[in-house]
Each structure stands twice: as structure tokens, then as C-alpha cells.
Amino acid sequence: MDWLRPDARSGDHGIMLEEYTPFGVVGAVTPSTHSVPTMSGNIVNIAAAGNAVVFNPHPAAAKCAAQAVRAYNEAIYRETGIENIACVIETPSMESFAAMCKHDAVRLLLVTGGPAS
């Protein structure tokens, strides 16, 4: 992102360098009601910041989420040559969500949705 610039400061108490770097892998949860639009915004922001993402979509939206991720990855590969920036858990569940949250490679969580009904 163009507006993320490093910042350095020095003073009587030392030197501080603040530099933004990617997290690596973001774990994301999408809702059933607007899964694909949510994924669209998430992928743009996550990839632009230099990260990859794995989605654990709502089970009711898993098939459309898988199709969307496939289309996004094809477009990203066509433009950049980078494969599989986005991944999706094919059969999402609370167990797959828990495993994603505990995985060492997942450094940040992005959860979108509302209360269960």
C-alpha cells in the first residue's frame, strides 16, 4: 500500500524505527449472507498488503466461496504469476475454524459475520 511508509525517530532516549511488513497468512471467516462480496474486499486488502489468506467460510456459502476463490486466484495468477494467494476450506466447520485459529502460520484473524440464529 502506497500510504504505508516507514517512520524513524531519534531523541534523548534512543532510536525507533517503525516499518510495516506483511503478517504472512491471514485466517478469515465469511458470512453466509454476503460471502462473495466480503471475500472480494478481503482479498484485495489482504493481498495488497503482501499477505495470503485462508478462508473458513460459513458452511451455507462454502460452494460459492470455493468458486469465488478459484476465480480470484486465476485472475491474480494471470496478472502477477503468483499462485494460490487465497485458499478456502472446502468443508468448513467449527473444528476447521479452531484448527485455523491455532495454526502457527496464521498470524492474524479477520472474522466477518453476525450472531448465530
Helices and strands as residue ranges (DSSP letters): E 7-11, E 14-18, E 25-30, H 35-48, E 52-57, G 59-61, H 62-80, E 86-88, H 94-102, E 106-111
